[in-house]
Amino acid sequence: MLDVHCPDCGRTLIGPRQIISMRATGEGIRVAYVCWCGRAGVEVTGRRRRPAGASRPPAPARAA
């Protein structure tokens, strides 16, 4: 299930049958879908891709 915002229905959940395509982009995962009402839309989800050569944030300290 994926939470999307349809201009006609508002916030709604769609299932795998409503997903047309998924593509990784620099902004996140671009999901093209068709809402239950029949309107097509695009939602960008996931984390932004880190630029090449960017260092990872430090790991949180663990208690001993």
CHARMM-style PDB file with segment names, atoms N, HN, CA, C and O in Angstrom:
ATOM      1  N   MET     1       0.842  -1.174   0.000  1.00  0.00      PROA
ATOM      2  CA  MET     1       0.000   0.000   0.000  1.00  0.00      PROA
ATOM      3  C   MET     1       0.891   1.242   0.000  1.00  0.00      PROA
ATOM      4  O   MET     1       1.973   1.253   0.586  1.00  0.00      PROA
ATOM      5  N   LEU     2       0.407   2.279  -0.671  1.00  0.00      PROA
ATOM      6  HN  LEU     2      -0.472   2.270  -1.147  1.00  0.00      PROA
ATOM      7  CA  LEU     2       1.132   3.543  -0.749  1.00  0.00      PROA
ATOM      8  C   LEU     2       0.155   4.678  -0.491  1.00  0.00      PROA
ATOM      9  O   LEU     2      -0.938   4.719  -1.057  1.00  0.00      PROA
ATOM     10  N   ASP     3       0.563   5.594   0.368  1.00  0.00      PROA
ATOM     11  HN  ASP     3       1.451   5.561   0.828  1.00  0.00      PROA
ATOM     12  CA  ASP     3      -0.241   6.766   0.717  1.00  0.00      PROA
ATOM     13  C   ASP     3       0.066   7.859  -0.304  1.00  0.00      PROA
ATOM     14  O   ASP     3       1.205   8.317  -0.395  1.00  0.00      PROA
ATOM     15  N   VAL     4      -0.941   8.283  -1.073  1.00  0.00      PROA
ATOM     16  HN  VAL     4      -1.867   7.911  -1.000  1.00  0.00      PROA
ATOM     17  CA  VAL     4      -0.763   9.317  -2.084  1.00  0.00      PROA
ATOM     18  C   VAL     4      -1.775  10.437  -1.870  1.00  0.00      PROA
ATOM     19  O   VAL     4      -2.740  10.287  -1.121  1.00  0.00      PROA
ATOM     20  N   HSD     5      -1.537  11.556  -2.538  1.00  0.00      PROA
ATOM     21  HN  HSD     5      -0.752  11.678  -3.146  1.00  0.00      PROA
ATOM     22  CA  HSD     5      -2.500  12.659  -2.499  1.00  0.00      PROA
ATOM     23  C   HSD     5      -3.073  12.856  -3.896  1.00  0.00      PROA
ATOM     24  O   HSD     5      -2.377  13.317  -4.801  1.00  0.00      PROA
ATOM     25  N   CYS     6      -4.334  12.509  -4.065  1.00  0.00      PROA
ATOM     26  HN  CYS     6      -4.899  12.136  -3.330  1.00  0.00      PROA
ATOM     27  CA  CYS     6      -5.051  12.678  -5.325  1.00  0.00      PROA
ATOM     28  C   CYS     6      -5.740  14.045  -5.292  1.00  0.00      PROA
ATOM     29  O   CYS     6      -6.394  14.372  -4.302  1.00  0.00      PROA
ATOM     30  N   PRO     7      -5.609  14.854  -6.356  1.00  0.00      PROA
ATOM     31  CA  PRO     7      -6.272  16.155  -6.373  1.00  0.00      PROA
ATOM     32  C   PRO     7      -7.798  16.054  -6.230  1.00  0.00      PROA
ATOM     33  O   PRO     7      -8.432  16.977  -5.718  1.00  0.00      PROA
ATOM     34  N   ASP     8      -8.385  14.947  -6.677  1.00  0.00      PROA
ATOM     35  HN  ASP     8      -7.871  14.197  -7.093  1.00  0.00      PROA
ATOM     36  CA  ASP     8      -9.839  14.775  -6.586  1.00  0.00      PROA
ATOM     37  C   ASP     8     -10.282  14.148  -5.264  1.00  0.00      PROA
ATOM     38  O   ASP     8     -11.254  14.599  -4.659  1.00  0.00      PROA
ATOM     39  N   CYS     9      -9.575  13.115  -4.818  1.00  0.00      PROA
ATOM     40  HN  CYS     9      -8.785  12.748  -5.310  1.00  0.00      PROA
ATOM     41  CA  CYS     9      -9.987  12.350  -3.628  1.00  0.00      PROA
ATOM     42  C   CYS     9      -9.321  12.822  -2.343  1.00  0.00      PROA
ATOM     43  O   CYS     9      -9.820  12.544  -1.252  1.00  0.00      PROA
ATOM     44  N   GLY    10      -8.198  13.533  -2.455  1.00  0.00      PROA
ATOM     45  HN  GLY    10      -7.793  13.759  -3.341  1.00  0.00      PROA
ATOM     46  CA  GLY    10      -7.423  13.885  -1.271  1.00  0.00      PROA
ATOM     47  C   GLY    10      -6.461  12.758  -0.940  1.00  0.00      PROA
ATOM     48  O   GLY    10      -6.046  12.011  -1.826  1.00  0.00      PROA
ATOM     49  N   ARG    11      -6.110  12.636   0.321  1.00  0.00      PROA
ATOM     50  HN  ARG    11      -6.447  13.243   1.040  1.00  0.00      PROA
ATOM     51  CA  ARG    11      -5.175  11.590   0.764  1.00  0.00      PROA
ATOM     52  C   ARG    11      -5.866  10.232   0.713  1.00  0.00      PROA
ATOM     53  O   ARG    11      -6.950  10.054   1.269  1.00  0.00      PROA
ATOM     54  N   THR    12      -5.228   9.278   0.041  1.00  0.00      PROA
ATOM     55  HN  THR    12      -4.347   9.423  -0.411  1.00  0.00      PROA
ATOM     56  CA  THR    12      -5.823   7.950  -0.110  1.00  0.00      PROA
ATOM     57  C   THR    12      -4.735   6.888  -0.221  1.00  0.00      PROA
ATOM     58  O   THR    12      -3.583   7.206  -0.517  1.00  0.00      PROA
ATOM     59  N   LEU    13      -5.087   5.656   0.011  1.00  0.00      PROA
ATOM     60  HN  LEU    13      -6.022   5.397   0.251  1.00  0.00      PROA
ATOM     61  CA  LEU    13      -4.161   4.537  -0.134  1.00  0.00      PROA
ATOM     62  C   LEU    13      -4.410   3.842  -1.460  1.00  0.00      PROA
ATOM     63  O   LEU    13      -5.555   3.616  -1.850  1.00  0.00      PROA
ATOM     64  N   ILE    14      -3.325   3.502  -2.150  1.00  0.00      PROA
ATOM     65  HN  ILE    14      -2.394   3.685  -1.833  1.00  0.00      PROA
ATOM     66  CA  ILE    14      -3.450   2.721  -3.371  1.00  0.00      PROA
ATOM     67  C   ILE    14      -2.660   1.434  -3.195  1.00  0.00      PROA
ATOM     68  O   ILE    14      -1.724   1.373  -2.398  1.00  0.00      PROA
ATOM     69  N   GLY    15      -3.036   0.424  -3.933  1.00  0.00      PROA
ATOM     70  HN  GLY    15      -3.796   0.473  -4.581  1.00  0.00      PROA
ATOM     71  CA  GLY    15      -2.360  -0.866  -3.885  1.00  0.00      PROA
ATOM     72  C   GLY    15      -1.502  -1.081  -5.114  1.00  0.00      PROA
ATOM     73  O   GLY    15      -1.421  -0.199  -5.969  1.00  0.00      PROA
ATOM     74  N   PRO    16      -0.861  -2.237  -5.221  1.00  0.00      PROA
ATOM     75  CA  PRO    16       0.047  -2.527  -6.337  1.00  0.00      PROA
ATOM     76  C   PRO    16      -0.635  -2.467  -7.706  1.00  0.00      PROA
ATOM     77  O   PRO    16       0.018  -2.150  -8.700  1.00  0.00      PROA
ATOM     78  N   ARG    17      -1.898  -2.757  -7.771  1.00  0.00      PROA
ATOM     79  HN  ARG    17      -2.428  -3.014  -6.963  1.00  0.00      PROA
ATOM     80  CA  ARG    17      -2.593  -2.738  -9.066  1.00  0.00      PROA
ATOM     81  C   ARG    17      -2.788  -1.321  -9.600  1.00  0.00      PROA
ATOM     82  O   ARG    17      -3.012  -1.138 -10.797  1.00  0.00      PROA
ATOM     83  N   GLN    18      -2.704  -0.318  -8.725  1.00  0.00      PROA
ATOM     84  HN  GLN    18      -2.522  -0.467  -7.753  1.00  0.00      PROA
ATOM     85  CA  GLN    18      -2.851   1.062  -9.169  1.00  0.00      PROA
ATOM     86  C   GLN    18      -1.512   1.692  -9.584  1.00  0.00      PROA
ATOM     87  O   GLN    18      -1.497   2.779 -10.162  1.00  0.00      PROA
ATOM     88  N   ILE    19      -0.395   1.022  -9.295  1.00  0.00      PROA
ATOM     89  HN  ILE    19      -0.407   0.140  -8.825  1.00  0.00      PROA
ATOM     90  CA  ILE    19       0.923   1.555  -9.632  1.00  0.00      PROA
ATOM     91  C   ILE    19       1.246   1.208 -11.082  1.00  0.00      PROA
ATOM     92  O   ILE    19       1.198   0.047 -11.489  1.00  0.00      PROA
ATOM     93  N   ILE    20       1.580   2.259 -11.858  1.00  0.00      PROA
ATOM     94  HN  ILE    20       1.619   3.202 -11.527  1.00  0.00      PROA
ATOM     95  CA  ILE    20       1.910   2.084 -13.271  1.00  0.00      PROA
ATOM     96  C   ILE    20       3.403   1.861 -13.447  1.00  0.00      PROA
ATOM     97  O   ILE    20       3.819   0.974 -14.192  1.00  0.00      PROA
ATOM     98  N   SER    21       4.219   2.674 -12.754  1.00  0.00      PROA
ATOM     99  HN  SER    21       3.881   3.395 -12.148  1.00  0.00      PROA
ATOM    100  CA  SER    21       5.675   2.542 -12.867  1.00  0.00      PROA
ATOM    101  C   SER    21       6.351   3.140 -11.645  1.00  0.00      PROA
ATOM    102  O   SER    21       5.769   3.953 -10.927  1.00  0.00      PROA
ATOM    103  N   MET    22       7.607   2.718 -11.419  1.00  0.00      PROA
ATOM    104  HN  MET    22       8.080   2.058 -12.002  1.00  0.00      PROA
ATOM    105  CA  MET    22       8.437   3.263 -10.356  1.00  0.00      PROA
ATOM    106  C   MET    22       9.830   3.467 -10.946  1.00  0.00      PROA
ATOM    107  O   MET    22      10.356   2.608 -11.653  1.00  0.00      PROA
ATOM    108  N   ARG    23      10.426   4.649 -10.631  1.00  0.00      PROA
ATOM    109  HN  ARG    23       9.999   5.347 -10.056  1.00  0.00      PROA
ATOM    110  CA  ARG    23      11.741   4.950 -11.183  1.00  0.00      PROA
ATOM    111  C   ARG    23      12.544   5.735 -10.162  1.00  0.00      PROA
ATOM    112  O   ARG    23      12.048   6.707  -9.593  1.00  0.00      PROA
ATOM    113  N   ALA    24      13.779   5.320  -9.927  1.00  0.00      PROA
ATOM    114  HN  ALA    24      14.182   4.530 -10.389  1.00  0.00      PROA
ATOM    115  CA  ALA    24      14.662   6.039  -9.002  1.00  0.00      PROA
ATOM    116  C   ALA    24      15.172   7.303  -9.670  1.00  0.00      PROA
ATOM    117  O   ALA    24      15.657   7.261 -10.801  1.00  0.00      PROA
ATOM    118  N   THR    25      15.063   8.435  -8.968  1.00  0.00      PROA
ATOM    119  HN  THR    25      14.669   8.469  -8.050  1.00  0.00      PROA
ATOM    120  CA  THR    25      15.565   9.709  -9.462  1.00  0.00      PROA
ATOM    121  C   THR    25      16.417  10.335  -8.362  1.00  0.00      PROA
ATOM    122  O   THR    25      16.529   9.774  -7.272  1.00  0.00      PROA
ATOM    123  N   GLY    26      17.007  11.473  -8.632  1.00  0.00      PROA
ATOM    124  HN  GLY    26      16.915  11.930  -9.517  1.00  0.00      PROA
ATOM    125  CA  GLY    26      17.801  12.177  -7.633  1.00  0.00      PROA
ATOM    126  C   GLY    26      16.964  12.681  -6.470  1.00  0.00      PROA
ATOM    127  O   GLY    26      17.489  12.870  -5.373  1.00  0.00      PROA
ATOM    128  N   GLU    27      15.668  12.904  -6.689  1.00  0.00      PROA
ATOM    129  HN  GLU    27      15.242  12.750  -7.581  1.00  0.00      PROA
ATOM    130  CA  GLU    27      14.780  13.389  -5.639  1.00  0.00      PROA
ATOM    131  C   GLU    27      14.213  12.274  -4.769  1.00  0.00      PROA
ATOM    132  O   GLU    27      13.784  12.531  -3.644  1.00  0.00      PROA
ATOM    133  N   GLY    28      14.203  11.064  -5.261  1.00  0.00      PROA
ATOM    134  HN  GLY    28      14.552  10.855  -6.175  1.00  0.00      PROA
ATOM    135  CA  GLY    28      13.624   9.920  -4.552  1.00  0.00      PROA
ATOM    136  C   GLY    28      13.038   8.952  -5.572  1.00  0.00      PROA
ATOM    137  O   GLY    28      13.442   8.956  -6.735  1.00  0.00      PROA
ATOM    138  N   ILE    29      12.106   8.140  -5.154  1.00  0.00      PROA
ATOM    139  HN  ILE    29      11.778   8.137  -4.209  1.00  0.00      PROA
ATOM    140  CA  ILE    29      11.469   7.169  -6.051  1.00  0.00      PROA
ATOM    141  C   ILE    29      10.219   7.818  -6.636  1.00  0.00      PROA
ATOM    142  O   ILE    29       9.328   8.231  -5.895  1.00  0.00      PROA
ATOM    143  N   ARG    30      10.152   7.909  -7.956  1.00  0.00      PROA
ATOM    144  HN  ARG    30      10.876   7.573  -8.558  1.00  0.00      PROA
ATOM    145  CA  ARG    30       9.016   8.510  -8.661  1.00  0.00      PROA
ATOM    146  C   ARG    30       8.027   7.399  -8.984  1.00  0.00      PROA
ATOM    147  O   ARG    30       8.326   6.484  -9.751  1.00  0.00      PROA
ATOM    148  N   VAL    31       6.841   7.496  -8.385  1.00  0.00      PROA
ATOM    149  HN  VAL    31       6.598   8.240  -7.762  1.00  0.00      PROA
ATOM    150  CA  VAL    31       5.808   6.473  -8.561  1.00  0.00      PROA
ATOM    151  C   VAL    31       4.657   7.065  -9.368  1.00  0.00      PROA
ATOM    152  O   VAL    31       3.999   8.006  -8.924  1.00  0.00      PROA
ATOM    153  N   ALA    32       4.419   6.511 -10.550  1.00  0.00      PROA
ATOM    154  HN  ALA    32       4.953   5.746 -10.910  1.00  0.00      PROA
ATOM    155  CA  ALA    32       3.267   6.903 -11.360  1.00  0.00      PROA
ATOM    156  C   ALA    32       2.132   5.947 -11.004  1.00  0.00      PROA
ATOM    157  O   ALA    32       2.343   4.738 -10.914  1.00  0.00      PROA
ATOM    158  N   TYR    33       0.935   6.484 -10.803  1.00  0.00      PROA
ATOM    159  HN  TYR    33       0.764   7.467 -10.876  1.00  0.00      PROA
ATOM    160  CA  TYR    33      -0.185   5.661 -10.349  1.00  0.00      PROA
ATOM    161  C   TYR    33      -1.499   6.136 -10.962  1.00  0.00      PROA
ATOM    162  O   TYR    33      -1.575   7.219 -11.542  1.00  0.00      PROA
ATOM    163  N   VAL    34      -2.515   5.318 -10.826  1.00  0.00      PROA
ATOM    164  HN  VAL    34      -2.453   4.438 -10.355  1.00  0.00      PROA
ATOM    165  CA  VAL    34      -3.888   5.693 -11.160  1.00  0.00      PROA
ATOM    166  C   VAL    34      -4.706   5.512  -9.892  1.00  0.00      PROA
ATOM    167  O   VAL    34      -4.774   4.414  -9.340  1.00  0.00      PROA
ATOM    168  N   CYS    35      -5.325   6.593  -9.433  1.00  0.00      PROA
ATOM    169  HN  CYS    35      -5.270   7.485  -9.881  1.00  0.00      PROA
ATOM    170  CA  CYS    35      -6.131   6.568  -8.212  1.00  0.00      PROA
ATOM    171  C   CYS    35      -7.386   5.708  -8.426  1.00  0.00      PROA
ATOM    172  O   CYS    35      -7.733   5.356  -9.553  1.00  0.00      PROA
ATOM    173  N   TRP    36      -8.041   5.387  -7.331  1.00  0.00      PROA
ATOM    174  HN  TRP    36      -7.758   5.673  -6.415  1.00  0.00      PROA
ATOM    175  CA  TRP    36      -9.289   4.629  -7.396  1.00  0.00      PROA
ATOM    176  C   TRP    36     -10.341   5.349  -8.240  1.00  0.00      PROA
ATOM    177  O   TRP    36     -11.191   4.708  -8.857  1.00  0.00      PROA
ATOM    178  N   CYS    37     -10.281   6.694  -8.266  1.00  0.00      PROA
ATOM    179  HN  CYS    37      -9.590   7.215  -7.765  1.00  0.00      PROA
ATOM    180  CA  CYS    37     -11.263   7.478  -9.024  1.00  0.00      PROA
ATOM    181  C   CYS    37     -10.945   7.507 -10.519  1.00  0.00      PROA
ATOM    182  O   CYS    37     -11.763   7.971 -11.314  1.00  0.00      PROA
ATOM    183  N   GLY    38      -9.747   7.007 -10.916  1.00  0.00      PROA
ATOM    184  HN  GLY    38      -9.083   6.630 -10.270  1.00  0.00      PROA
ATOM    185  CA  GLY    38      -9.367   6.963 -12.321  1.00  0.00      PROA
ATOM    186  C   GLY    38      -8.383   8.048 -12.729  1.00  0.00      PROA
ATOM    187  O   GLY    38      -7.893   8.031 -13.858  1.00  0.00      PROA
ATOM    188  N   ARG    39      -8.082   8.982 -11.851  1.00  0.00      PROA
ATOM    189  HN  ARG    39      -8.480   8.996 -10.934  1.00  0.00      PROA
ATOM    190  CA  ARG    39      -7.155  10.063 -12.170  1.00  0.00      PROA
ATOM    191  C   ARG    39      -5.709   9.594 -12.036  1.00  0.00      PROA
ATOM    192  O   ARG    39      -5.350   8.952 -11.049  1.00  0.00      PROA
ATOM    193  N   ALA    40      -4.876   9.917 -13.036  1.00  0.00      PROA
ATOM    194  HN  ALA    40      -5.167  10.439 -13.838  1.00  0.00      PROA
ATOM    195  CA  ALA    40      -3.457   9.561 -13.009  1.00  0.00      PROA
ATOM    196  C   ALA    40      -2.696  10.591 -12.195  1.00  0.00      PROA
ATOM    197  O   ALA    40      -3.052  11.769 -12.182  1.00  0.00      PROA
ATOM    198  N   GLY    41      -1.646  10.143 -11.515  1.00  0.00      PROA
ATOM    199  HN  GLY    41      -1.357   9.186 -11.526  1.00  0.00      PROA
ATOM    200  CA  GLY    41      -0.833  11.047 -10.718  1.00  0.00      PROA
ATOM    201  C   GLY    41       0.578  10.524 -10.554  1.00  0.00      PROA
ATOM    202  O   GLY    41       0.892   9.401 -10.949  1.00  0.00      PROA
ATOM    203  N   VAL    42       1.429  11.360  -9.959  1.00  0.00      PROA
ATOM    204  HN  VAL    42       1.174  12.272  -9.638  1.00  0.00      PROA
ATOM    205  CA  VAL    42       2.824  11.004  -9.686  1.00  0.00      PROA
ATOM    206  C   VAL    42       3.134  11.415  -8.258  1.00  0.00      PROA
ATOM    207  O   VAL    42       2.791  12.518  -7.834  1.00  0.00      PROA
ATOM    208  N   GLU    43       3.778  10.534  -7.525  1.00  0.00      PROA
ATOM    209  HN  GLU    43       4.056   9.637  -7.870  1.00  0.00      PROA
ATOM    210  CA  GLU    43       4.179  10.801  -6.141  1.00  0.00      PROA
ATOM    211  C   GLU    43       5.675  10.503  -6.044  1.00  0.00      PROA
ATOM    212  O   GLU    43       6.133   9.483  -6.558  1.00  0.00      PROA
ATOM    213  N   VAL    44       6.444  11.384  -5.391  1.00  0.00      PROA
ATOM    214  HN  VAL    44       6.072  12.213  -4.974  1.00  0.00      PROA
ATOM    215  CA  VAL    44       7.866  11.135  -5.161  1.00  0.00      PROA
ATOM    216  C   VAL    44       8.021  10.760  -3.698  1.00  0.00      PROA
ATOM    217  O   VAL    44       7.598  11.502  -2.812  1.00  0.00      PROA
ATOM    218  N   THR    45       8.625   9.614  -3.448  1.00  0.00      PROA
ATOM    219  HN  THR    45       8.969   9.011  -4.168  1.00  0.00      PROA
ATOM    220  CA  THR    45       8.750   9.091  -2.099  1.00  0.00      PROA
ATOM    221  C   THR    45      10.165   8.578  -1.876  1.00  0.00      PROA
ATOM    222  O   THR    45      10.956   8.507  -2.816  1.00  0.00      PROA
ATOM    223  N   GLY    46      10.480   8.229  -0.663  1.00  0.00      PROA
ATOM    224  HN  GLY    46       9.837   8.288   0.101  1.00  0.00      PROA
ATOM    225  CA  GLY    46      11.794   7.684  -0.351  1.00  0.00      PROA
ATOM    226  C   GLY    46      12.775   8.763   0.038  1.00  0.00      PROA
ATOM    227  O   GLY    46      12.403   9.927   0.181  1.00  0.00      PROA
ATOM    228  N   ARG    47      14.013   8.387   0.209  1.00  0.00      PROA
ATOM    229  HN  ARG    47      14.316   7.441   0.094  1.00  0.00      PROA
ATOM    230  CA  ARG    47      15.063   9.313   0.615  1.00  0.00      PROA
ATOM    231  C   ARG    47      15.758   9.890  -0.604  1.00  0.00      PROA
ATOM    232  O   ARG    47      15.855   9.244  -1.648  1.00  0.00      PROA
ATOM    233  N   ARG    48      16.243  11.119  -0.455  1.00  0.00      PROA
ATOM    234  HN  ARG    48      16.164  11.643   0.393  1.00  0.00      PROA
ATOM    235  CA  ARG    48      17.001  11.746  -1.521  1.00  0.00      PROA
ATOM    236  C   ARG    48      18.332  11.045  -1.678  1.00  0.00      PROA
ATOM    237  O   ARG    48      18.928  10.606  -0.695  1.00  0.00      PROA
ATOM    238  N   ARG    49      18.791  10.940  -2.887  1.00  0.00      PROA
ATOM    239  HN  ARG    49      18.307  11.297  -3.686  1.00  0.00      PROA
ATOM    240  CA  ARG    49      20.078  10.306  -3.167  1.00  0.00      PROA
ATOM    241  C   ARG    49      21.200  11.231  -2.715  1.00  0.00      PROA
ATOM    242  O   ARG    49      21.176  12.432  -2.981  1.00  0.00      PROA
ATOM    243  N   ARG    50      22.186  10.654  -2.026  1.00  0.00      PROA
ATOM    244  HN  ARG    50      22.206   9.678  -1.810  1.00  0.00      PROA
ATOM    245  CA  ARG    50      23.338  11.423  -1.560  1.00  0.00      PROA
ATOM    246  C   ARG    50      24.248  11.705  -2.752  1.00  0.00      PROA
ATOM    247  O   ARG    50      24.455  10.813  -3.575  1.00  0.00      PROA
ATOM    248  N   PRO    51      24.800  12.915  -2.875  1.00  0.00      PROA
ATOM    249  CA  PRO    51      25.713  13.212  -3.976  1.00  0.00      PROA
ATOM    250  C   PRO    51      26.923  12.278  -3.945  1.00  0.00      PROA
ATOM    251  O   PRO    51      27.341  11.835  -2.875  1.00  0.00      PROA
ATOM    252  N   ALA    52      27.475  11.983  -5.103  1.00  0.00      PROA
ATOM    253  HN  ALA    52      27.135  12.343  -5.972  1.00  0.00      PROA
ATOM    254  CA  ALA    52      28.650  11.109  -5.191  1.00  0.00      PROA
ATOM    255  C   ALA    52      29.791  11.734  -4.393  1.00  0.00      PROA
ATOM    256  O   ALA    52      30.052  12.931  -4.508  1.00  0.00      PROA
ATOM    257  N   GLY    53      30.457  10.934  -3.597  1.00  0.00      PROA
ATOM    258  HN  GLY    53      30.245   9.961  -3.504  1.00  0.00      PROA
ATOM    259  CA  GLY    53      31.585  11.399  -2.804  1.00  0.00      PROA
ATOM    260  C   GLY    53      31.194  11.991  -1.463  1.00  0.00      PROA
ATOM    261  O   GLY    53      32.067  12.341  -0.669  1.00  0.00      PROA
ATOM    262  N   ALA    54      29.905  12.110  -1.194  1.00  0.00      PROA
ATOM    263  HN  ALA    54      29.196  11.826  -1.839  1.00  0.00      PROA
ATOM    264  CA  ALA    54      29.468  12.661   0.099  1.00  0.00      PROA
ATOM    265  C   ALA    54      29.721  11.626   1.189  1.00  0.00      PROA
ATOM    266  O   ALA    54      29.521  10.427   0.992  1.00  0.00      PROA
ATOM    267  N   SER    55      30.159  12.110   2.325  1.00  0.00      PROA
ATOM    268  HN  SER    55      30.321  13.084   2.485  1.00  0.00      PROA
ATOM    269  CA  SER    55      30.437  11.177   3.417  1.00  0.00      PROA
ATOM    270  C   SER    55      29.142  10.806   4.133  1.00  0.00      PROA
ATOM    271  O   SER    55      28.174  11.567   4.142  1.00  0.00      PROA
ATOM    272  N   ARG    56      29.151   9.631   4.727  1.00  0.00      PROA
ATOM    273  HN  ARG    56      29.937   9.013   4.720  1.00  0.00      PROA
ATOM    274  CA  ARG    56      27.992   9.174   5.497  1.00  0.00      PROA
ATOM    275  C   ARG    56      27.959   9.891   6.830  1.00  0.00      PROA
ATOM    276  O   ARG    56      29.007  10.230   7.380  1.00  0.00      PROA
ATOM    277  N   PRO    57      26.762  10.126   7.358  1.00  0.00      PROA
ATOM    278  CA  PRO    57      26.700  10.701   8.702  1.00  0.00      PROA
ATOM    279  C   PRO    57      27.230   9.700   9.715  1.00  0.00      PROA
ATOM    280  O   PRO    57      27.131   8.495   9.487  1.00  0.00      PROA
ATOM    281  N   PRO    58      27.791  10.165  10.830  1.00  0.00      PROA
ATOM    282  CA  PRO    58      28.339   9.232  11.823  1.00  0.00      PROA
ATOM    283  C   PRO    58      27.231   8.375  12.436  1.00  0.00      PROA
ATOM    284  O   PRO    58      26.103   8.824  12.639  1.00  0.00      PROA
ATOM    285  N   ALA    59      27.595   7.133  12.720  1.00  0.00      PROA
ATOM    286  HN  ALA    59      28.512   6.768  12.555  1.00  0.00      PROA
ATOM    287  CA  ALA    59      26.642   6.209  13.353  1.00  0.00      PROA
ATOM    288  C   ALA    59      26.408   6.640  14.808  1.00  0.00      PROA
ATOM    289  O   ALA    59      27.325   7.146  15.455  1.00  0.00      PROA
ATOM    290  N   PRO    60      25.194   6.445  15.322  1.00  0.00      PROA
ATOM    291  CA  PRO    60      24.924   6.801  16.710  1.00  0.00      PROA
ATOM    292  C   PRO    60      25.751   5.921  17.650  1.00  0.00      PROA
ATOM    293  O   PRO    60      26.022   4.758  17.350  1.00  0.00      PROA
ATOM    294  N   ALA    61      26.143   6.485  18.773  1.00  0.00      PROA
ATOM    295  HN  ALA    61      25.923   7.430  19.017  1.00  0.00      PROA
ATOM    296  CA  ALA    61      26.928   5.740  19.760  1.00  0.00      PROA
ATOM    297  C   ALA    61      26.057   4.664  20.406  1.00  0.00      PROA
ATOM    298  O   ALA    61      24.870   4.880  20.653  1.00  0.00      PROA
ATOM    299  N   ARG    62      26.643   3.532  20.672  1.00  0.00      PROA
ATOM    300  HN  ARG    62      27.607   3.357  20.471  1.00  0.00      PROA
ATOM    301  CA  ARG    62      25.927   2.417  21.307  1.00  0.00      PROA
ATOM    302  C   ARG    62      26.302   2.342  22.778  1.00  0.00      PROA
ATOM    303  O   ARG    62      27.444   2.595  23.161  1.00  0.00      PROA
ATOM    304  N   ALA    63      25.331   1.995  23.577  1.00  0.00      PROA
ATOM    305  HN  ALA    63      24.404   1.789  23.265  1.00  0.00      PROA
ATOM    306  CA  ALA    63      25.601   1.804  25.016  1.00  0.00      PROA
ATOM    307  C   ALA    63      26.352   0.497  25.221  1.00  0.00      PROA
ATOM    308  O   ALA    63      26.079  -0.496  24.546  1.00  0.00      PROA
ATOM    309  N   ALA    64      27.280   0.501  26.134  1.00  0.00      PROA
ATOM    310  HN  ALA    64      27.502   1.308  26.682  1.00  0.00      PROA
ATOM    311  CA  ALA    64      28.095  -0.701  26.379  1.00  0.00      PROA
ATOM    312  C   ALA    64      27.404  -1.658  27.312  1.00  0.00      PROA
ATOM    313  OT1 ALA    64      27.948  -2.717  27.624  1.00  0.00      PROA
TER     314      ALA     64
END
